C-alpha cells in the first residue's frame, strides 16, 4: 500500500484520480504518474516555488474549511447544524451545514488561498 500524500481525504482522492488520468489519457506508468503527482503537490506547498511563479501557497484542508465556516457562522450568529460537508474545488471549498436535510442549510464558499469568505447563503426551510 502506498503512503498517503496528504491527510485530507478529498485531496487524496483528487491525486489518486490524477494518477489514473495520467495513466489512461497520457500513457504514464503507475510509478511515473505517482512521482509527477507527488512533485506537483510538493512544489505547490513550497512558499519559495509559489512565490517564484507568483502564486499563493495552498495549505487549506477540508477540516480547515469546516473550522473557518463554523467561526464565520458564530460571528454572524447563524445556527451551525451538523452534519456538515466540505466539497473540494480548484480554488475554493464549499461548506454545507445540515447536509442530511433539504432546507435550513447554510452554504459557505471559502477561498483556499487565504481563507476569505467568498459567499454565505442561508437556505430557507
Beta strands, then each sheet from edge to edge (+ up, - down):
strand 1: 85-88
strand 2: 92-96
strand 3: 106-111
strand 4: 117-122
sheet 1: 1+ 2- 3+ 4-
end
